[in-house]
């Protein structure tokens, strides 16, 4: 039995990964679909000081309070920032890290640094209403909520050498605004990474659920 912790991307709550969590559970694994502070059913906790450190702490506290170890940590999109922060904080609790069309930052980089011009512009334009949160882009699920702006702007702090855990990167090439092409090209020749290419859009749950489940099970 493996333990999965699933971290959704920007504007999404744990609801995004509930179907994947159920599929993993029916196969005998434990799975937690997390909701980060200020999002989903925790949207009432949105404040100006909710930043990337807050979201990393959300997951670290889950691992500690549930006493989870040998975790397969899977993050989508923005959540790659969170996955990297958690790996740095509690590497002894992580067995594998899977980045689903997600950011893989170096120390000192932020989501804003890596997102590309399209999403940088979107984040600033959609933050104009209140200056502390970014409104969801058009076309997302009705449950999408404003995302804390500071989480996009804060640079990650990675203080330890990369831990020797299994690593996977899923590249979804079927959407024109993708900022992940260069990441995929860099990682697919790195011996410590397993990479996967799916020619679908960014919403992997809707576009490639079965393929995501199969990939996740390979890291059990």
N, CA and C atoms as a LAMMPS dump frame, in Angstrom:
ITEM: TIMESTEP
0
ITEM: NUMBER OF ATOMS
660
ITEM: BOX BOUNDS ff ff ff
-5.0000000000000000e+02 5.0000000000000000e+02
-5.0000000000000000e+02 5.0000000000000000e+02
-5.0000000000000000e+02 5.0000000000000000e+02
ITEM: ATOMS id mol type element x y z
1 1 1 N 0.837 -1.201 0
2 1 2 C 0 0 0
3 1 3 C 0.868 1.245 0
4 2 1 N 0.56 2.168 -0.864
5 2 2 C 1.268 3.434 -0.926
6 2 3 C 0.394 4.547 -0.351
7 3 1 N 1.031 5.662 -0.03
8 3 2 C 0.318 6.842 0.459
9 3 3 C 0.554 7.987 -0.515
10 4 1 N -0.542 8.536 -1.036
11 4 2 C -0.476 9.64 -1.988
12 4 3 C -0.99 10.919 -1.336
13 5 1 N -0.296 12.006 -1.57
14 5 2 C -0.779 13.333 -1.207
15 5 3 C -0.851 14.13 -2.505
16 6 1 N -2.054 14.581 -2.833
17 6 2 C -2.345 15.222 -4.11
18 6 3 C -2.579 16.702 -3.879
19 7 1 N -1.818 17.537 -4.569
20 7 2 C -1.877 18.983 -4.351
21 7 3 C -2.343 19.653 -5.638
22 8 1 N -3.498 20.329 -5.617
23 8 2 C -4.024 20.948 -6.839
24 8 3 C -3.293 22.233 -7.205
25 9 1 N -3.52 22.672 -8.424
26 9 2 C -2.878 23.873 -8.917
27 9 3 C -3.64 25.134 -8.579
28 10 1 N -3.252 26.224 -9.214
29 10 2 C -3.847 27.524 -8.939
30 10 3 C -5.351 27.537 -9.105
31 11 1 N -6.013 28.239 -8.205
32 11 2 C -7.458 28.474 -8.228
33 11 3 C -8.291 27.237 -7.86
34 12 1 N -7.662 26.099 -7.647
35 12 2 C -8.381 24.851 -7.409
36 12 3 C -8.253 24.4 -5.954
37 13 1 N -9.263 23.717 -5.477
38 13 2 C -9.236 23.11 -4.155
39 13 3 C -9.081 21.606 -4.256
40 14 1 N -9.176 20.941 -3.122
41 14 2 C -9.033 19.495 -3.09
42 14 3 C -10.057 18.772 -3.953
43 15 1 N -11.17 19.437 -4.239
44 15 2 C -12.187 18.827 -5.103
45 15 3 C -11.61 18.378 -6.436
46 16 1 N -10.568 19.059 -6.909
47 16 2 C -10.021 18.732 -8.22
48 16 3 C -9.474 17.307 -8.264
49 17 1 N -8.882 16.864 -7.162
50 17 2 C -8.243 15.558 -7.132
51 17 3 C -9.075 14.492 -6.413
52 18 1 N -10.32 14.783 -6.059
53 18 2 C -11.121 13.804 -5.327
54 18 3 C -11.321 12.523 -6.138
55 19 1 N -11.577 12.638 -7.427
56 19 2 C -11.806 11.441 -8.238
57 19 3 C -10.542 10.587 -8.335
58 20 1 N -9.387 11.23 -8.437
59 20 2 C -8.132 10.475 -8.461
60 20 3 C -7.881 9.822 -7.109
61 21 1 N -8.164 10.536 -6.026
62 21 2 C -7.991 9.96 -4.688
63 21 3 C -8.869 8.716 -4.527
64 22 1 N -10.115 8.787 -4.982
65 22 2 C -11.01 7.626 -4.873
66 22 3 C -10.491 6.457 -5.706
67 23 1 N -9.988 6.741 -6.894
68 23 2 C -9.468 5.67 -7.745
69 23 3 C -8.258 4.998 -7.101
70 24 1 N -7.398 5.769 -6.483
71 24 2 C -6.246 5.197 -5.791
72 24 3 C -6.68 4.39 -4.578
73 25 1 N -7.685 4.885 -3.864
74 25 2 C -8.174 4.176 -2.684
75 25 3 C -8.803 2.839 -3.039
76 26 1 N -9.52 2.782 -4.158
77 26 2 C -10.131 1.514 -4.562
78 26 3 C -9.075 0.486 -4.942
79 27 1 N -7.869 0.925 -5.198
80 27 2 C -6.764 0.012 -5.506
81 27 3 C -5.913 -0.285 -4.29
82 28 1 N -6.422 0.085 -3.118
83 28 2 C -5.779 -0.297 -1.868
84 28 3 C -4.795 0.689 -1.3
85 29 1 N -4.712 1.891 -1.873
86 29 2 C -3.769 2.89 -1.395
87 29 3 C -4.475 3.935 -0.543
88 30 1 N -3.686 4.647 0.247
89 30 2 C -4.199 5.83 0.938
90 30 3 C -3.974 7.04 0.05
91 31 1 N -4.937 7.958 0.041
92 31 2 C -4.792 9.146 -0.808
93 31 3 C -5.484 10.325 -0.143
94 32 1 N -4.795 11.441 -0.119
95 32 2 C -5.296 12.679 0.472
96 32 3 C -5.329 13.746 -0.623
97 33 1 N -6.512 14.277 -0.887
98 33 2 C -6.658 15.389 -1.828
99 33 3 C -6.68 16.685 -1.021
100 34 1 N -5.616 17.44 -1.069
101 34 2 C -5.444 18.586 -0.176
102 34 3 C -6.088 19.849 -0.747
103 35 1 N -6.47 20.733 0.152
104 35 2 C -6.892 22.089 -0.217
105 35 3 C -5.973 23.067 0.497
106 36 1 N -5.339 23.93 -0.257
107 36 2 C -4.397 24.893 0.309
108 36 3 C -5.138 26.101 0.868
109 37 1 N -4.512 26.788 1.795
110 37 2 C -5.124 27.93 2.47
111 37 3 C -5.586 28.995 1.474
112 38 1 N -6.836 29.436 1.651
113 38 2 C -7.386 30.498 0.821
114 38 3 C -8.106 30.019 -0.414
115 39 1 N -8.152 28.703 -0.63
116 39 2 C -8.749 28.14 -1.834
117 39 3 C -9.84 27.135 -1.473
118 40 1 N -10.692 26.829 -2.461
119 40 2 C -11.718 25.817 -2.249
120 40 3 C -12.546 26.088 -1.015
121 41 1 N -12.761 25.046 -0.228
122 41 2 C -13.547 25.192 0.999
123 41 3 C -12.799 25.97 2.079
124 42 1 N -11.561 26.361 1.804
125 42 2 C -10.794 27.196 2.718
126 42 3 C -10.639 28.618 2.18
127 43 1 N -11.51 28.989 1.266
128 43 2 C -11.425 30.326 0.659
129 43 3 C -11.682 31.435 1.666
130 44 1 N -12.393 31.11 2.755
131 44 2 C -12.651 32.127 3.774
132 44 3 C -11.387 32.509 4.535
133 45 1 N -10.293 31.756 4.324
134 45 2 C -9.02 32.055 4.992
135 45 3 C -8.083 32.891 4.126
136 46 1 N -8.579 33.352 2.983
137 46 2 C -7.759 34.181 2.109
138 46 3 C -7.413 35.508 2.786
139 47 1 N -6.113 35.8 2.859
140 47 2 C -5.612 37.054 3.429
141 47 3 C -4.414 37.498 2.602
142 48 1 N -4.018 38.722 2.783
143 48 2 C -2.886 39.248 2.023
144 48 3 C -1.585 38.521 2.35
145 49 1 N -1.467 37.971 3.573
146 49 2 C -0.211 37.347 3.972
147 49 3 C -0.157 35.843 3.669
148 50 1 N -1.137 35.294 2.968
149 50 2 C -1.062 33.893 2.535
150 50 3 C -0.098 33.823 1.357
151 51 1 N 1.042 33.17 1.568
152 51 2 C 2.077 33.134 0.537
153 51 3 C 2.522 31.699 0.279
154 52 1 N 3.59 31.529 -0.485
155 52 2 C 4.07 30.189 -0.808
156 52 3 C 4.476 29.426 0.445
157 53 1 N 5.1 30.108 1.393
158 53 2 C 5.45 29.455 2.66
159 53 3 C 4.215 28.873 3.345
160 54 1 N 3.107 29.597 3.289
161 54 2 C 1.859 29.11 3.89
162 54 3 C 1.435 27.796 3.251
163 55 1 N 1.473 27.742 1.936
164 55 2 C 1.026 26.539 1.24
165 55 3 C 1.97 25.361 1.459
166 56 1 N 3.256 25.619 1.525
167 56 2 C 4.194 24.548 1.877
168 56 3 C 3.889 24.043 3.279
169 57 1 N 3.641 24.957 4.199
170 57 2 C 3.328 24.572 5.572
171 57 3 C 2.039 23.77 5.645
172 58 1 N 1.048 24.088 4.819
173 58 2 C -0.191 23.31 4.783
174 58 3 C 0.104 21.828 4.585
175 59 1 N 0.951 21.524 3.616
176 59 2 C 1.237 20.127 3.295
177 59 3 C 2.15 19.505 4.343
178 60 1 N 3.131 20.252 4.814
179 60 2 C 4.016 19.734 5.867
180 60 3 C 3.209 19.358 7.106
181 61 1 N 2.262 20.207 7.489
182 61 2 C 1.445 19.906 8.661
183 61 3 C 0.588 18.665 8.444
184 62 1 N 0.056 18.483 7.242
185 62 2 C -0.697 17.261 6.957
186 62 3 C 0.179 16.029 7.136
187 63 1 N 1.38 16.07 6.588
188 63 2 C 2.278 14.927 6.708
189 63 3 C 2.613 14.632 8.165
190 64 1 N 2.83 15.69 8.939
191 64 2 C 3.209 15.491 10.334
192 64 3 C 2.036 15.051 11.201
193 65 1 N 0.877 15.706 11.039
194 65 2 C -0.27 15.384 11.886
195 65 3 C -0.845 14.005 11.575
196 66 1 N -0.786 13.585 10.317
197 66 2 C -1.246 12.241 9.945
198 66 3 C -0.122 11.213 10.046
199 67 1 N 1.07 11.665 10.414
200 67 2 C 2.248 10.802 10.556
201 67 3 C 2.485 9.985 9.288
202 68 1 N 2.525 10.698 8.163
203 68 2 C 2.682 10.04 6.88
204 68 3 C 4.154 9.921 6.521
205 69 1 N 4.52 8.794 5.939
206 69 2 C 5.886 8.577 5.463
207 69 3 C 5.826 7.807 4.152
208 70 1 N 6.956 7.752 3.461
209 70 2 C 7.016 7.093 2.15
210 70 3 C 5.911 7.597 1.231
211 71 1 N 5.716 8.901 1.233
212 71 2 C 4.619 9.53 0.514
213 71 3 C 4.976 9.726 -0.961
214 72 1 N 3.999 9.462 -1.82
215 72 2 C 4.077 9.878 -3.221
216 72 3 C 3.373 11.232 -3.299
217 73 1 N 4.147 12.279 -3.507
218 73 2 C 3.635 13.649 -3.506
219 73 3 C 3.425 14.07 -4.954
220 74 1 N 2.18 14.345 -5.312
221 74 2 C 1.832 14.678 -6.696
222 74 3 C 1.21 16.06 -6.734
223 75 1 N 1.797 16.959 -7.51
224 75 2 C 1.291 18.317 -7.617
225 75 3 C 1.054 18.711 -9.053
226 76 1 N 0.009 19.487 -9.267
227 76 2 C -0.355 19.932 -10.617
228 76 3 C -0.105 21.425 -10.761
229 77 1 N 0.559 21.813 -11.842
230 77 2 C 0.701 23.216 -12.235
231 77 3 C 1.411 24.039 -11.153
232 78 1 N 0.756 25.078 -10.62
233 78 2 C 1.352 25.89 -9.55
234 78 3 C 1.889 25.022 -8.423
235 79 1 N 1.226 23.898 -8.146
236 79 2 C 1.599 23.076 -6.99
237 79 3 C 2.988 22.485 -7.094
238 80 1 N 3.614 22.56 -8.274
239 80 2 C 5.011 22.158 -8.33
240 80 3 C 5.883 23.002 -7.41
241 81 1 N 5.518 24.276 -7.245
242 81 2 C 6.228 25.133 -6.3
243 81 3 C 6.102 24.573 -4.885
244 82 1 N 4.901 24.124 -4.544
245 82 2 C 4.623 23.592 -3.207
246 82 3 C 5.347 22.266 -3.009
247 83 1 N 5.273 21.396 -4.004
248 83 2 C 5.954 20.098 -3.916
249 83 3 C 7.447 20.301 -3.659
250 84 1 N 8.064 21.226 -4.383
251 84 2 C 9.498 21.469 -4.197
252 84 3 C 9.801 21.986 -2.796
253 85 1 N 8.939 22.852 -2.273
254 85 2 C 9.134 23.353 -0.915
255 85 3 C 8.984 22.278 0.132
256 86 1 N 8.013 21.389 -0.05
257 86 2 C 7.811 20.295 0.904
258 86 3 C 8.988 19.329 0.864
259 87 1 N 9.473 19.025 -0.336
260 87 2 C 10.646 18.148 -0.459
261 87 3 C 11.837 18.697 0.304
262 88 1 N 11.999 20.004 0.274
263 88 2 C 13.118 20.628 0.972
264 88 3 C 12.906 20.596 2.486
265 89 1 N 11.671 20.744 2.926
266 89 2 C 11.374 20.804 4.367
267 89 3 C 11.421 19.431 5.035
268 90 1 N 10.779 18.442 4.421
269 90 2 C 10.642 17.124 5.075
270 90 3 C 10.995 16.008 4.092
271 91 1 N 12.208 15.98 3.58
272 91 2 C 12.567 14.963 2.585
273 91 3 C 12.455 13.539 3.11
274 92 1 N 12.602 13.353 4.428
275 92 2 C 12.539 12.018 5.002
276 92 3 C 11.145 11.403 4.924
277 93 1 N 10.121 12.198 4.66
278 93 2 C 8.758 11.675 4.574
279 93 3 C 8.32 11.38 3.131
280 94 1 N 9.154 11.704 2.148
281 94 2 C 8.763 11.62 0.748
282 94 3 C 9.513 10.489 0.051
283 95 1 N 8.763 9.632 -0.662
284 95 2 C 9.367 8.57 -1.464
285 95 3 C 9.457 8.951 -2.929
286 96 1 N 8.495 9.751 -3.394
287 96 2 C 8.47 10.127 -4.801
288 96 3 C 7.769 11.46 -4.952
289 97 1 N 8.195 12.218 -5.958
290 97 2 C 7.576 13.505 -6.279
291 97 3 C 7.21 13.494 -7.754
292 98 1 N 5.918 13.705 -8.029
293 98 2 C 5.429 13.696 -9.4
294 98 3 C 4.893 15.087 -9.723
295 99 1 N 5.449 15.702 -10.746
296 99 2 C 5.057 17.046 -11.173
297 99 3 C 4.166 16.904 -12.405
298 100 1 N 2.89 17.164 -12.253
299 100 2 C 1.932 17.045 -13.342
300 100 3 C 1.788 18.389 -14.048
301 101 1 N 2.49 18.537 -15.197
302 101 2 C 2.477 19.81 -15.92
303 101 3 C 2.684 20.951 -14.923
304 102 1 N 3.765 20.844 -14.175
305 102 2 C 3.963 21.686 -12.992
306 102 3 C 5.334 22.345 -13.014
307 103 1 N 5.438 23.414 -12.253
308 103 2 C 6.691 24.153 -12.154
309 103 3 C 7.705 23.384 -11.308
310 104 1 N 8.949 23.387 -11.772
311 104 2 C 10.058 22.737 -11.063
312 104 3 C 11.096 23.831 -10.803
313 105 1 N 10.953 24.568 -9.713
314 105 2 C 11.795 25.755 -9.509
315 105 3 C 13.172 25.426 -8.952
316 106 1 N 14.102 26.302 -9.234
317 106 2 C 15.37 26.339 -8.53
318 106 3 C 15.247 27.302 -7.357
319 107 1 N 16.192 27.233 -6.45
320 107 2 C 16.19 28.144 -5.306
321 107 3 C 16.144 29.591 -5.785
322 108 1 N 15.255 30.379 -5.176
323 108 2 C 15.155 31.788 -5.489
324 108 3 C 14.184 32.12 -6.605
325 109 1 N 13.595 31.118 -7.252
326 109 2 C 12.64 31.384 -8.311
327 109 3 C 11.213 31.404 -7.764
328 110 1 N 10.352 32.128 -8.431
329 110 2 C 8.941 32.216 -8.065
330 110 3 C 8.079 31.711 -9.228
331 111 1 N 6.805 31.484 -8.925
332 111 2 C 5.842 31.182 -9.997
333 111 3 C 5.89 32.278 -11.048
334 112 1 N 5.938 33.52 -10.607
335 112 2 C 5.928 34.656 -11.532
336 112 3 C 7.136 34.62 -12.462
337 113 1 N 8.276 34.185 -11.944
338 113 2 C 9.477 34.079 -12.771
339 113 3 C 9.315 33.04 -13.872
340 114 1 N 8.621 31.958 -13.567
341 114 2 C 8.59 30.79 -14.443
342 114 3 C 7.361 30.722 -15.337
343 115 1 N 6.334 31.497 -15.036
344 115 2 C 5.033 31.295 -15.664
345 115 3 C 4.963 31.745 -17.111
346 116 1 N 5.859 32.579 -17.554
347 116 2 C 5.799 33.082 -18.916
348 116 3 C 4.95 34.337 -19.02
349 117 1 N 5.122 35.046 -20.12
350 117 2 C 4.495 36.35 -20.26
351 117 3 C 2.977 36.288 -20.226
352 118 1 N 2.374 35.285 -20.831
353 118 2 C 0.913 35.182 -20.851
354 118 3 C 0.344 35.147 -19.438
355 119 1 N 0.905 34.286 -18.586
356 119 2 C 0.362 34.145 -17.237
357 119 3 C 0.819 35.26 -16.308
358 120 1 N 1.976 35.839 -16.564
359 120 2 C 2.371 37.009 -15.781
360 120 3 C 1.381 38.146 -16.003
361 121 1 N 1.052 38.377 -17.25
362 121 2 C 0.083 39.434 -17.558
363 121 3 C -1.296 39.121 -16.969
364 122 1 N -1.713 37.864 -17.095
365 122 2 C -3.013 37.469 -16.547
366 122 3 C -3.049 37.664 -15.044
367 123 1 N -1.974 37.299 -14.349
368 123 2 C -1.971 37.403 -12.89
369 123 3 C -2.103 38.843 -12.436
370 124 1 N -1.439 39.752 -13.137
371 124 2 C -1.513 41.161 -12.744
372 124 3 C -2.875 41.762 -13.095
373 125 1 N -3.38 41.463 -14.275
374 125 2 C -4.679 41.996 -14.666
375 125 3 C -5.795 41.457 -13.769
376 126 1 N -5.736 40.182 -13.43
377 126 2 C -6.785 39.571 -12.619
378 126 3 C -6.633 39.85 -11.135
379 127 1 N -5.532 40.507 -10.745
380 127 2 C -5.355 40.912 -9.351
381 127 3 C -5.807 42.342 -9.108
382 128 1 N -6.224 43.016 -10.159
383 128 2 C -6.523 44.443 -10.04
384 128 3 C -7.727 44.724 -9.156
385 129 1 N -8.628 43.75 -8.994
386 129 2 C -9.858 44.014 -8.25
387 129 3 C -9.589 44.333 -6.788
388 130 1 N -8.753 43.505 -6.128
389 130 2 C -8.491 43.756 -4.705
390 130 3 C -7.014 43.843 -4.374
391 131 1 N -6.131 43.529 -5.304
392 131 2 C -4.7 43.654 -5.076
393 131 3 C -4.084 42.571 -4.227
394 132 1 N -4.878 41.589 -3.771
395 132 2 C -4.314 40.524 -2.941
396 132 3 C -4.636 39.133 -3.453
397 133 1 N -5.547 39.031 -4.431
398 133 2 C -5.874 37.733 -4.989
399 133 3 C -6.034 37.856 -6.493
400 134 1 N -5.854 36.719 -7.173
401 134 2 C -5.931 36.674 -8.633
402 134 3 C -7.21 35.944 -9.014
403 135 1 N -8.096 36.618 -9.731
404 135 2 C -9.343 36.002 -10.153
405 135 3 C -9.069 34.832 -11.087
406 136 1 N -9.918 33.792 -11.077
407 136 2 C -9.699 32.65 -11.971
408 136 3 C -9.771 33.063 -13.435
409 137 1 N -8.952 32.471 -14.282
410 137 2 C -9.079 32.715 -15.718
411 137 3 C -10.421 32.2 -16.227
412 138 1 N -10.904 32.712 -17.317
413 138 2 C -12.164 32.216 -17.874
414 138 3 C -12.052 30.761 -18.289
415 139 1 N -13.169 30.045 -18.153
416 139 2 C -13.213 28.666 -18.604
417 139 3 C -12.923 27.624 -17.553
418 140 1 N -12.562 28.044 -16.34
419 140 2 C -12.311 27.068 -15.281
420 140 3 C -13.623 26.583 -14.686
421 141 1 N -13.551 25.518 -13.92
422 141 2 C -14.698 24.979 -13.196
423 141 3 C -15.326 26.067 -12.326
424 142 1 N -16.63 25.99 -12.156
425 142 2 C -17.337 27 -11.367
426 142 3 C -16.864 27.043 -9.918
427 143 1 N -16.234 25.981 -9.45
428 143 2 C -15.744 25.947 -8.07
429 143 3 C -14.391 26.633 -7.897
430 144 1 N -13.765 27.043 -8.986
431 144 2 C -12.484 27.75 -8.884
432 144 3 C -12.672 29.056 -8.122
433 145 1 N -11.697 29.391 -7.291
434 145 2 C -11.779 30.574 -6.435
435 145 3 C -10.568 31.471 -6.674
436 146 1 N -10.652 32.746 -6.287
437 146 2 C -9.476 33.61 -6.389
438 146 3 C -8.271 33.003 -5.661
439 147 1 N -7.112 33.201 -6.246
440 147 2 C -5.884 32.599 -5.734
441 147 3 C -5.039 33.667 -5.043
442 148 1 N -4.459 33.359 -3.874
443 148 2 C -3.642 34.358 -3.165
444 148 3 C -2.474 34.851 -4.012
445 149 1 N -2.423 36.133 -4.265
446 149 2 C -1.405 36.708 -5.139
447 149 3 C 0.004 36.466 -4.616
448 150 1 N 0.197 36.576 -3.313
449 150 2 C 1.548 36.45 -2.749
450 150 3 C 2.158 35.085 -3
451 151 1 N 1.329 34.046 -3.182
452 151 2 C 1.888 32.719 -3.474
453 151 3 C 2.531 32.677 -4.844
454 152 1 N 2.04 33.5 -5.76
455 152 2 C 2.619 33.569 -7.099
456 152 3 C 3.901 34.402 -7.125
457 153 1 N 4.012 35.338 -6.208
458 153 2 C 5.12 36.295 -6.237
459 153 3 C 6.306 35.894 -5.364
460 154 1 N 6.062 35.13 -4.302
461 154 2 C 7.153 34.807 -3.375
462 154 3 C 8.135 33.819 -3.985
463 155 1 N 9.409 34.1 -3.836
464 155 2 C 10.463 33.197 -4.296
465 155 3 C 10.608 32.029 -3.338
466 156 1 N 10.853 30.859 -3.899
467 156 2 C 11.021 29.675 -3.067
468 156 3 C 12.414 29.671 -2.443
469 157 1 N 12.5 29.11 -1.255
470 157 2 C 13.783 28.975 -0.563
471 157 3 C 14.078 27.494 -0.398
472 158 1 N 15.073 27.002 -1.125
473 158 2 C 15.48 25.602 -1.057
474 158 3 C 16.847 25.552 -0.385
475 159 1 N 16.873 25.016 0.818
476 159 2 C 18.07 25.106 1.65
477 159 3 C 18.869 23.818 1.719
478 160 1 N 18.323 22.705 1.214
479 160 2 C 19.004 21.416 1.299
480 160 3 C 19.336 20.901 -0.102
481 161 1 N 20.302 20.005 -0.212
482 161 2 C 20.538 19.349 -1.508
483 161 3 C 19.301 18.549 -1.911
484 162 1 N 19.053 18.379 -3.203
485 162 2 C 17.893 17.589 -3.627
486 162 3 C 17.94 16.183 -3.051
487 163 1 N 16.869 15.725 -2.409
488 163 2 C 16.889 14.398 -1.787
489 163 3 C 16.798 13.291 -2.839
490 164 1 N 17.283 12.1 -2.522
491 164 2 C 17.281 10.989 -3.491
492 164 3 C 15.93 10.291 -3.545
493 165 1 N 14.916 10.975 -4.035
494 165 2 C 13.59 10.384 -4.186
495 165 3 C 13.311 10.166 -5.661
496 166 1 N 12.358 9.273 -5.954
497 166 2 C 11.92 9.094 -7.342
498 166 3 C 11.228 10.368 -7.804
499 167 1 N 11.476 10.747 -9.053
500 167 2 C 10.924 11.992 -9.575
501 167 3 C 10.285 11.741 -10.937
502 168 1 N 9.111 12.335 -11.131
503 168 2 C 8.441 12.219 -12.413
504 168 3 C 7.903 13.563 -12.874
505 169 1 N 7.911 13.763 -14.188
506 169 2 C 7.356 14.985 -14.772
507 169 3 C 6.443 14.602 -15.911
508 170 1 N 5.201 15.087 -15.856
509 170 2 C 4.208 14.839 -16.907
510 170 3 C 4.043 16.11 -17.716
511 171 1 N 4.361 16.026 -18.998
512 171 2 C 4.256 17.179 -19.895
513 171 3 C 2.992 17.044 -20.734
514 172 1 N 2.134 18.05 -20.644
515 172 2 C 0.887 18.083 -21.408
516 172 3 C 1.058 19.132 -22.503
517 173 1 N 1.203 18.681 -23.734
518 173 2 C 1.617 19.58 -24.802
519 173 3 C 0.459 20.163 -25.61
520 174 1 N -0.777 19.813 -25.283
521 174 2 C -1.888 20.184 -26.131
522 174 3 C -2.55 21.505 -25.82
523 175 1 N -1.807 22.466 -25.306
524 175 2 C -2.387 23.801 -25.098
525 175 3 C -1.322 24.846 -25.439
526 176 1 N -1.714 25.869 -26.181
527 176 2 C -0.718 26.773 -26.77
528 176 3 C 0.021 27.647 -25.772
529 177 1 N -0.565 27.908 -24.601
530 177 2 C 0.078 28.824 -23.648
531 177 3 C 1.037 28.123 -22.699
532 178 1 N 1.3 26.832 -22.907
533 178 2 C 2.091 26.085 -21.925
534 178 3 C 3.45 26.731 -21.652
535 179 1 N 3.798 26.911 -20.378
536 179 2 C 5.139 27.382 -20.027
537 179 3 C 6.091 26.231 -19.686
538 180 1 N 5.667 24.978 -19.961
539 180 2 C 6.406 23.827 -19.46
540 180 3 C 7.246 23.112 -20.507
541 181 1 N 7.258 23.612 -21.743
542 181 2 C 8.013 22.923 -22.791
543 181 3 C 9.5 22.865 -22.462
544 182 1 N 10.06 23.975 -22.041
545 182 2 C 11.5 23.994 -21.751
546 182 3 C 11.828 23.117 -20.545
547 183 1 N 10.917 23.046 -19.582
548 183 2 C 11.138 22.169 -18.426
549 183 3 C 11.179 20.709 -18.866
550 184 1 N 10.241 20.327 -19.71
551 184 2 C 10.229 18.953 -20.218
552 184 3 C 11.502 18.645 -20.993
553 185 1 N 11.923 19.548 -21.857
554 185 2 C 13.129 19.314 -22.646
555 185 3 C 14.354 19.163 -21.748
556 186 1 N 14.372 19.906 -20.673
557 186 2 C 15.506 19.823 -19.745
558 186 3 C 15.491 18.521 -18.947
559 187 1 N 14.325 18.097 -18.5
560 187 2 C 14.244 16.956 -17.592
561 187 3 C 14.265 15.607 -18.3
562 188 1 N 13.85 15.575 -19.568
563 188 2 C 13.709 14.263 -20.211
564 188 3 C 15.054 13.601 -20.489
565 189 1 N 16.141 14.338 -20.385
566 189 2 C 17.467 13.731 -20.527
567 189 3 C 18.189 13.612 -19.181
568 190 1 N 17.522 14.001 -18.097
569 190 2 C 18.138 13.917 -16.768
570 190 3 C 17.922 12.516 -16.202
571 191 1 N 18.974 11.81 -15.805
572 191 2 C 18.826 10.403 -15.393
573 191 3 C 17.984 10.209 -14.149
574 192 1 N 17.866 11.227 -13.307
575 192 2 C 17.098 11.073 -12.064
576 192 3 C 15.609 11.307 -12.263
577 193 1 N 15.189 11.64 -13.481
578 193 2 C 13.782 11.937 -13.764
579 193 3 C 13.203 10.904 -14.729
580 194 1 N 11.925 10.566 -14.483
581 194 2 C 11.114 9.858 -15.465
582 194 3 C 10.133 10.864 -16.05
583 195 1 N 10.097 10.977 -17.352
584 195 2 C 9.218 11.957 -17.973
585 195 3 C 8.159 11.254 -18.826
586 196 1 N 7.021 11.917 -18.935
587 196 2 C 5.877 11.389 -19.67
588 196 3 C 5.312 12.523 -20.521
589 197 1 N 4.92 12.205 -21.731
590 197 2 C 4.384 13.219 -22.649
591 197 3 C 2.98 12.804 -23.072
592 198 1 N 2.001 13.653 -22.784
593 198 2 C 0.618 13.426 -23.197
594 198 3 C 0.184 14.628 -24.036
595 199 1 N -0.293 14.419 -25.265
596 199 2 C -0.661 15.539 -26.142
597 199 3 C -2.072 16.044 -25.855
598 200 1 N -2.308 16.485 -24.641
599 200 2 C -3.628 16.947 -24.217
600 200 3 C -3.489 18.309 -23.542
601 201 1 N -4.633 18.899 -23.192
602 201 2 C -4.634 20.185 -22.527
603 201 3 C -4.207 20.097 -21.072
604 202 1 N -4.185 21.251 -20.429
605 202 2 C -3.627 21.365 -19.082
606 202 3 C -4.503 20.703 -18.014
607 203 1 N -5.792 20.602 -18.246
608 203 2 C -6.697 19.999 -17.266
609 203 3 C -6.599 18.481 -17.372
610 204 1 N -5.628 17.917 -16.703
611 204 2 C -5.313 16.499 -16.87
612 204 3 C -6.417 15.595 -16.34
613 205 1 N -7.147 16.017 -15.325
614 205 2 C -8.235 15.194 -14.799
615 205 3 C -9.308 15.008 -15.864
616 206 1 N -9.623 16.064 -16.586
617 206 2 C -10.639 15.975 -17.634
618 206 3 C -10.105 15.33 -18.904
619 207 1 N -8.842 15.579 -19.228
620 207 2 C -8.315 15.193 -20.538
621 207 3 C -7.613 13.839 -20.55
622 208 1 N -7.053 13.412 -19.425
623 208 2 C -6.239 12.191 -19.427
624 208 3 C -6.263 11.525 -18.054
625 209 1 N -7.458 11.321 -17.519
626 209 2 C -7.574 10.768 -16.167
627 209 3 C -6.93 9.384 -16.077
628 210 1 N -7.265 8.497 -17.006
629 210 2 C -6.747 7.127 -16.938
630 210 3 C -5.228 7.106 -17.046
631 211 1 N -4.695 7.948 -17.905
632 211 2 C -3.237 8.005 -18.057
633 211 3 C -2.571 8.531 -16.791
634 212 1 N -3.184 9.539 -16.159
635 212 2 C -2.636 10.062 -14.902
636 212 3 C -2.65 8.995 -13.827
637 213 1 N -3.753 8.276 -13.726
638 213 2 C -3.838 7.207 -12.724
639 213 3 C -2.752 6.155 -12.963
640 214 1 N -2.572 5.76 -14.208
641 214 2 C -1.555 4.767 -14.516
642 214 3 C -0.165 5.258 -14.14
643 215 1 N 0.121 6.52 -14.448
644 215 2 C 1.433 7.071 -14.096
645 215 3 C 1.604 7.126 -12.586
646 216 1 N 0.579 7.598 -11.885
647 216 2 C 0.675 7.685 -10.425
648 216 3 C 0.949 6.313 -9.805
649 217 1 N 0.307 5.285 -10.33
650 217 2 C 0.488 3.937 -9.78
651 217 3 C 1.909 3.415 -10.011
652 218 1 N 2.59 3.907 -11.041
653 218 2 C 3.953 3.481 -11.286
654 218 3 C 4.916 3.938 -10.186
655 219 1 N 4.517 4.942 -9.404
656 219 2 C 5.376 5.461 -8.339
657 219 3 C 5.027 4.881 -6.972
658 220 1 N 4.073 3.946 -6.926
659 220 2 C 3.683 3.338 -5.652
660 220 3 C 4.836 2.506 -5.1
